[in-house]
Amino acid sequence: MPAAALILGGGAGFLAGRYWFPVETAAVPAPMPPERPAERLTLAPVAFTDLPGWGEDDTGQVVPALARSCAKLDALPADRPLDRDLKQAGTVADWRAVCAALPTGKGAEAAAVRGFFERHFRPYRASGNDDASGLFTGYYEPELKGSRRQGGRFIVPLYGVPADLVQIDLGQFAPDLKGRSIAGRVEQGRLRPYPDRSLIETAYLKGKGLEILWVDDPVDAFFLQVQGSGRVVLPDGGAVRVAFAGHNGHGFVPIGRLLIESGKIPREKMSMQAIRDWLRANPAEAAGLMRRNPRYVFFRELAGANAADGPLGAQGVALTPGRSLAVDRRFVPLGVPLWLDTTAPDGAPLRRVMVAQDIGGAIQGPVRGDIFFGAGEAALEQAGRMRSPGAYYLLLPRAAAN
């Protein structure tokens, strides 16, 4: 029996993405399974009065986040579409016009900012394949203890991007692959998979001088990779901010799911804190479990204003706690404000204006968001328990719809 048939239990083939790969067997081939409908974003125009809780948010708090996204437009051509697939998003010129009207300083009070949105934007209820409900989780910026030199308790490396890592934006080759990327290394003229976490941590990058920092806790280093950015406090009290610079191209495997499946942590008690506590309480098993997530993240050190302002999101702007949202950019353009309607970890309504400024490997789907809660343990307490159904409404320039 072919190896693939053994793995799949004797089936006639396997589905990878949109393509069916047959496997030779002695049995009559089974018919190809039906393709799952492609995910799509649909937008329905609504009134601001239809937004649940509109008028209750202190909208002035979103101004710094939106101003940072607006500033990213300065270097772009005015006639460039903000998103080639989302016509309602308009052009860079449309956004520059509304950004110029954004209240700032003492004028950025809640009522003034609310009026700004009502005058210049139109809300659209977002749906995925006509389903407006989605999932909303949270993330935070970890704080680690580390050193620029290896030694003592600082033995866990944070690596910069290897020279042989090739990162490819697939959207440059085919429109239906927008938002997708792969990574690997070139061998004999062909792109091959890059080593997984296990090989990287045990051998592959040792001796290549790619260590940018050394930290004292492998669990903290793992969480840093999951979150994508963080602060490292040095022995002299100074701090270094590191940001995501790339990954090895392997799929992300959530170890929380593995802990639930193995009965280590009950589903109803699962959280980021529960995962961290289990890993630290079971060091003999922790390394093996973490290596079952083959994705490995590489970092770069931020300097200057970027280091002081906060962690950088995928849009290249500093994230704002409670106002920056990670989205799936296949469906939602970065820089777009949204009205979020979900529930906080304590059960209270969480309804506010957010700005799409980041992405995440697990953030996939037309209605899916990850709320940035800030840095440190207090942010972890919120982010680790955030997992709520909800919806969002894209706020797009009125000029684009006229």
N, C-alpha and C positions, 0 to 999 in steps of 0.2 A: 504494500500500500504506500503511495507517495507520502512523503513527510507532511505535506500540507493537509492531506486527507486525514492523517493521523491526528494532527493538531485540531482539525475542525470536526472530528468525529465522523469522517467518511462522507462529507458533503461533496457536492459536485463542483464547488469552486468557492470563491470568496469575493465580496464586494469591497473595493477600496475607492473611497470617494464616489465618483460617478461611474466607475468602470468595473466590469465583471471579469474576473480572471478564472478560466476553467481549470479544473484539476482532473487528470485522467484517472478514471476508476473503472472497475468492471461492471458497475451497476449502470442502469439507464440514467443518463444525465437528468438532473432535476431542472425544471424551468427556472429561468433567471428571475429572482425576486423583483417585485415592482420597485421602481425608484421612489425614494421618499420625495415629497414635493420640496422644491428648492425654497429655502427661507427667503422671505421678502418683507420689506418694510412698506406698510401702507399708511398714509396720512389722511386724516379727516379734519377739515377746518372746524373749529369751535370758537365760541366767544370767551373772553377772559372771565366772564361771570360763570362759565361752565367749569372752570378749574376749581377742584375741591380745595377750599381754604384760601383762595386768592383774596388778598386783602389782609390776611393775618400774619404774613411773613414780613420780617424786617428786611425788606429788599435792599436797603442800603448796604448790607453786609456782603452782597455779591459784587459790588462795584470793583474792588481791587482785582478779583478774579477775572471779570469780564474785561477790564482795562488791559490786563496782561495779554489776553487773547487778541484783543483789538490791535495791540502793538505789533503782533506777528504779521499783520497784513501789510505793513509799510513797505516791505521788500517785494511784494507780489504784484504782478501786472493787474491793472484795474479791470480788464475785461476777462480775467480768468474766472471760471466758475468755481465757487467754493467747493462744490462736489459735482462731478460730471454725471452722476446717476440721480441726483436729487435736485430737480429743476427748481423746486420751491425755495432752495437755499440761496438762489441768486448768485451774483457775481461779487468779486472783491470790491468793486465800486459801490454796490448796494450796501455792503457791510461797513465800508469806510464812512458812508453817509450817516448810518445810525450810530456808529462809534463816536463820530464827531459830536453827537447830541447827548452822549452819556454824561449825566450829572457827576461832578467830582467835588472833592473838598467839602466845604460846609453845605453845599447844595445837594449832597448825596443823601438826603434823608429819605426814609421809607416811602413817604407819599410822593416825593418828587421822582424817585426811581421807578415806583409803580406806574406813575403817569408816563414816564419815558417808555416803558415797555408797551403800555396800552396805545401810545401814539405811533410807535415805529414798528411794532411786531404784530404778527398774527399767530395765535396758538393752533397747533395741530395735534390731535390725539394720535399717538403712535401705536401701531399694531403690527404684530408679526404673523403673517398669514391669516389676517383678520382677527387675531386674538390680541386684545389690548393688555392682557395681564402678563406680568413678567416677574423676575426675581431680582432682589436687591440685597447685596452683601456689603461688607466694609473692609477697608484695609488701613494700614497705619505706617508710620515711619519708625522702624526699630532703632534703638540706641544700643550700641555695643561698646565693649571695652577692648582697646587694641593698641598696637604699637607699629611704628614704621620698620622695626627690626624684629627678627625672629629671636625668641629666647624667653626663658622662664615659662610663664603660663601662656605666652602668646605663641601658639604653635599651629593655629588654623589659618591657612592663607586665603586672602581674597585676591583673585586673579584679574588682571587686565585682559584685553582681547588678544588671543594668539594670532600670530602673523599668518598662520595657515588656515584660519577660519574664514570661509566665504559665506557671506550673508546676502540673500537674494530676495528682492521684493517681487513676488510673482505678478502683482498687479501691473508691472511694467511690460509684461509679455502677453497678458490676456485680461480683458475687462472683467470677466466673470471670476477672476482670481484676486480682485481688489481686496486689500486687507490681509492677504495671505503671504507668508514668507517661508523660506526654507534656509537651512544652513548646513554646511558640510565642509569637506576638504577635497581638493583636486588630486586625484591619483591617476597617472597615465592618461591625462586629458579628460577624465570623467569625474563628475561630482559624486563623492561617496559620503556616507554618513560619518559625522564626526564622532569621536569616542564619547561614550555615555558617562554619567556621573561617576560610576564605580571606577572606571579606568582613569578618569581625570584625577580623582581624589587619591588614587593609589600609586600612579606611575606616570601618566602621559605628559604632564606639564612640569614635573619636577626637574630642576636644574636649568630651566629655560629663562629664569629671571623675570617672570611675569607677575610676581607677587607685588601688589601695590600696598598692602597692609597685612598685618597678622593680628588675629583676634583670639580671645581666650576661651571661646565656647562654640563647639561645633553645632549645637542646636540653634544658638543665636545666628550663626552664619547661614544655616539652612533657612531660617525664617527671613533673613535679609534677602536671600535669593527669591523666595516666594513673593515678598513685598516689592522687590525691585529697586529699592533705594533705602538709605539710612544714614545715621550719624555714628561715627566711631570716635569715642572719647579717648584721648591719648594720656599716657602717664603724667604729663606735665599739666593736665587740665585743659589743654586745647582740644579742639574737635575738628574732625574731617568729615565732610559730607561726600558720600559716594552715590553714583547714579548708575542705572542700568546702561550697559553698553552693547549687549548682545547675548545670545545664548547658543548652545551647541546644536540646536535644531531638533532635538528629541521632543516627543510629546510630554506634556505635563501629566503626571500621575498623582492625584491627591492622596496623601498618606492617611488623611482622616478617614477616607472611605475604606482603606485597607484595615485601619484599626477597628472600624465598625464591623466589617465583614469577618474579622478574626475574633470578635467578641471582646476585644481589649477595652473598648470604650462603648458604652451604650449609645445608641443613636440620639436619644433625647438629651444626653449630657455632652454631646460633641460641640467643641468650640476650639478656637486657636489656643486658648489657655489650656484646655484639656489635653490637646496634642503636645504642647510644650511640656506640661507637667509629666505626662507619661514618658516622653523621651528622656527627660532628666532623671526620672525614677527608675528607668530601665536601660542604663548605658550599654549593657551587654548586647541588647537587641536593637538599640537605637540606630547605630551606624548602618546595619543591614537594612533596616526599614527605610531609612532616608534614601539609601541607594536604589530602592525600588522605584523612586522617581528619577528617571534617567536624565531629565532636563537639568542643565547646569548653566548658571548665569555668570556673565563676566561684567566687571564694573569699570568705571572711570572716576577719577577724583574731580570734584567740582572746585572751582577757585573763584575768588573775587565775590561779586554781588550774588552770583548764582549760589554760592555756598552759604551766604548769609540769609537769603530770602526763604529758602525752603527746598524740599526735594523737587526735582524737575519731572514733569509728566511727559507723555509722548509728544505733546504739542511743542515742547521745548520751553515751557513757562513754569515758574514756581507754582506748586499746588497750594490751594487755600483750604485749610481745615473746614469741613462742613459745607463747602461750596464747590469743590472740584469733584467731578464724577468720571470714573473710568467707564468707557463704553466699547462697543464693537464698531470700529470705524468702517467696516464694510457697509454699515447702515446709517450711522450717525457721524457727520463730519466733526472733527475736532474744532473747538472754538465756539460751538453753537450753545446758546443758553437753553435750558429745559425747565419745565415745571415738574417737580418730582412729587408724587403722591404715594407714600408708603407708610410703614410703621416703624418706629424706633425700637431698640432692644427692650426698653421698659414698657412697651405697649402703647405709648403715646403716638398720635399722628405725627408723621414727619413729612411736612409739606413746605417746599421752599423752591426758590430759583437756584439752579445749579448751572455749572458750565462744563461741557464735555471737554476735558483736557488731558485725558490719559487713556490707556488701554491696558489689557491684562490677558494672559494666556487662557484663563478660565472664563473670561468675560465674552461670551459668544451668544449672539442672537439679536434680533431686531429690538426686543424690549428686555434689556439686561443692563444692570448698572452696579458699580462698585464705588461706595462712598469713601472718600478720603477723610479720616477722622483726626489726623494730626500725628504728633510724635509722642513716643514714650508710653509708659504703662497705662496712663489714663486713657489714651487713645486706643490702646490694645483692648482695654476693658470694653469699650464700645464696639470697636471693629470686630472683635472676636465673637461677639454675640449677635451681630447684625446678620439676619437672614430672614427677609420678609417679602411676601408678595406685594406687588404694587403696579404702578403704571407711570408713564411720563408723557409729557406734551412738549414737542419741539416748538420753540419760539423763533420764527423766521421773519425776515424783513418784509413788511407790507409791500415795498417797492418791487420785490421779486415776484409777487403774485399779480401785480397789475399789468 
